[in-house]
């Protein structure tokens, strides 16, 4: 089947999930960490790489639990002279 937006969403999570699994796995050598342990490990990290830049776990203010990866999102604006978008921050 063709890839959908949901598939791409899963790809975004793959690198952080693997990092969380490595960190969580240090606590239980020889055993596969649970998804809860992986999430807890990611929450403890100050940041971790994502395909969009360094991210960290967030979401408590919006959802009541830190289960969202927040990464830097560049701000851009349309430059009329250039006829194109430009990253401004």
N, C-alpha and C positions, 0 to 999 in steps of 0.2 A: 504494500500500500504506500501511498505518498505520505510524506511527513506533513504534520499539521502544526499549528501554533502551540498546541499542547506538547507535542514532541520537542519542540525547541525550548519550551519552558523546562522540560526535564533535563535537557542538555545543560542549561544554565546551572542547574542544581548539582550536576555530576561532580565537578571539581570540588566544591565545598563539602559535599557529602563524603568524598574519598578522604579529604583532609580530616574531617571530623572522625571518620572511622579509624584513621591512623592514630589520632590523639587518644580517642576512647580506648583503642586496643592496647595501649600502653598500660592501662589499669588492669586488664585481664589478659595477660599473654597466653597465646594458644587458643583463645576462644574468640568467636566472632562477636563484636559488640552489638547490642540492640540498637534500634533506631532511636530510642529514648536516650541511650548513653551517647550516641553520636550527636543528637541535638544539644544535650547538656555540654558536651565538649566544645561544640561550636559557640555556644553562649558564653563560655569562659574565655575564648580567644579574643584578644583586642581587635584583630582583623584577620582576614584570610583572603587569598586570591580568588577572584571570579573572572569570567571572560570579559566583564565590563570594568574591571579594576578592583582594588581592595574593597572588601565588604565586611559587614559585621551583622550580628543578629539584632533585630529590632522588632518593633510592633506592639510592645506592651501598652503604649499610650493609645493606640488605635484599636487593638484587638484583645488586650488583657494578657497577652503572652508573647514572649519574644520568639516567634516562629517565622519571621520574615527576614530575608537577606536584604540589607540596605547597602547599596553600592553608590559610588559617586555617579551622578548623572550630569553630564555637561549641559550648561545653559547655552542656548544659541538664539540668535535673532536674525531676521532677514535683513541683509544689507542691500538697499536699493541700488547703490552705485555699482556694487559687484554683481547684482542680480542673483545672489546666492546666500545661503545661510552661513553664518560665521559663529564659531564657538567664542563666547565672551567670558565664561567663567567655568 
